[in-house]
Amino acid sequence: QVQLVESGGGLVQAGGSLRLSCAASGNINTIIAIAWYRQPPGKQRELVATITRGGSTTYVDSVKGRFTISRDNFADTVYLQMNSLKPEDTAVYYCSKYPNEGFWGQGTQVTIPS
């Protein structure tokens, strides 16, 4: 079974950018759809963006126009480019199959100080 590992988080000032990576342990084309989720401190995990094997994407309203999800099938990696970051984007970010099957990685922390 292909496993997904997140990386790329960090601390960035408001208005800045980060690119998160989700690396697959095998052929990413075996996964029909992949999603980025996030869990802000003290809140429930929420869906942020999805991308299908064919490249179709969806976004939660709060990140539309600021975040871009993409996938590199040759590198077996999905990315989340995050621009114009806001303090409310502070969260642990996770990638997983979509819909999630109950398995979560360790995530990567994104912190935007207010």
SULQUI-V356919 format. One line per field, one symbol per residue. phi: phi as a letter, one per 30 degrees, with the letter a starting at -180 (. if undefined). Layout:
BEGIN
phi->???
END
This chain:
BEGIN
phi->.dccbdajdlcbdejdbbbcbbccdbddddcdbbbccbbdeibddbdcabbdedjdbbbdedceiccbcbbcddchbccbdcchdbeddeaccbcadbddcjcbddibdcbbdd
END
